[in-house]
Amino acid sequence: MLRRWLLKMPSVKPIAFTENTPAVAPLKIHWRLCQGGGDHNRSRATMQSEAATALPDLKRQLEFARAAERIGVDSLLVDFGYNKPDSIVLSTALGVWTEKIKLIVACRSGLMSPTVFVQQINTLSVLTQGRVALNIVAGHTPQEQRYYGDFMTHNQRFFRTGEYVAVCRALWRDGVEGEGVNFSGKYYRIKNAKLKTPFIGEAGVSETASLTGTTAHRRPALFVAGSSVQAQVLAKKLGDIWVCVAEAPDALAEKIRDMRRCGVQVALRLSIICRPTYGEAVAAAGRLLEQGERGEIEKQFVRHSDSIGIKRAYKQAAGGGSHWLTPCLWIGAVKTHGAPSIALVGDPEQIVAAIMQYRQLGVSQLILSGWPQYEEMCRFGKYIMPLIRERERKFLDTGNFIVSRCHVAFKLLCFTPGDPRADFPLACDGSMRGGGGATCIRGGERQASRQGEYGGPQPGLLVQPPGRLSTRRHDLRAGLGYRLYRLRPGW
């Protein structure tokens, strides 16, 4: 059954990384928007019981958003849920009153027509000058889905989400300037769909363009959240960034490599508990549990949920083993605060070291939260963010590169003969420390044989495992292009 589902999933390949893509993009830091309150250690139970959670608090939320802008947070995640304000409407209000901060709008497929949804997002993009991305979720609790009239199973929701996103992408591609969109699937039928309001990206360039280095598509970046096989397949076929809850680095390494081979970025969802010393941070984590309830609400929530990630995180936290997956990665609050409460706990140097370990594996974005949200975000901006940027600057000053495969045809990294960038060692994806599979490419003089698809004949490099050169025609046709990264040895 699962095999048939995987084969039927609509497929749109990710946009290629090109020679115009920056060699190394800074780690993107996002933060979860505070929702009603946030001045204490709020668990799921307190969030559900407080009326303030369901009400927009624009004054406080705008202060939060502007603080995020000042410290260099890229985006704010705006949650979706029955007990919270509508994510699109709230994002619109925040977007028109801010200048730089982007908004990652959480949305669930199937609750409205994809054409109506794209029309709303396009309108939001115009009002916010393109400062919008989408967090695609298929729903985590059948009971809550039924509030909205959705009675589908977990697998059915994911397959419907695949159709939903495929229609949305077609509308962004052909619905405004093209000939219209036709789609006939199991869950959606669209005929000659057109929209007049376009998606407007930042400064006239789509978010996808800033993400992938191309202006071919004008649409928002698509985060796809979920730990199940279905969610991972959806991210590979239709998404730009896969969002997963934090696990120990060793447990995530192969999943991250798999995503990066498909040209999909990885965003880690976790929390931060940072204090001047490790002992103070551990004490703060302990107080988080002391001030919470016994966790019956979370236990009931997990029992009724069909989310693979939520159930797995709770089972691990309640299993009686150690709550410390690594010296800094703590799962002790999962039983009261949910899977996103998996936290890095420590002083700034320890947390930065842990973040860089994930960065080395291929994580390129973080979606963070903390307790209280505002104070923890400010601590992160003051003590942790500068250390991350300092490590990245040192990283950029070195002359080693890494390549990461991107499955889109004819998009190759091209160097002119003698370009110094072609004189450094290259290591294939999965050899992150410059180990096995390394090769040295000099001069970039191999000539790619195809014309037109990537701008005519020009020097090009195509590196494939285990690191040998190839410009053969059938390899180009297979679409085995690579993105280039600098990497400091042993980082």
PyMOL commands that set and color helices and strands:
alter all, ss='L'
color gray80, all
select helices_A, chain A and resi 2-8+44-49+51-54+58-71+87-96+114-127+142-147+154-174+207-212+229-238+249-261+278-290+296-304+308-317+334-337+339-341+348-361+373-396+420-423+473-478
alter helices_A, ss='H'
color red, helices_A
select strands_A, chain A and resi 28-32+75-78+102-108+132-137+181-184+189-193+222-225+241-245+265-274+329-330+343-346+365-369+401-407+425-426+439-440+463-464+468-469+480-486
alter strands_A, ss='S'
color yellow, strands_A
deselect
rebuild
show_as cartoon
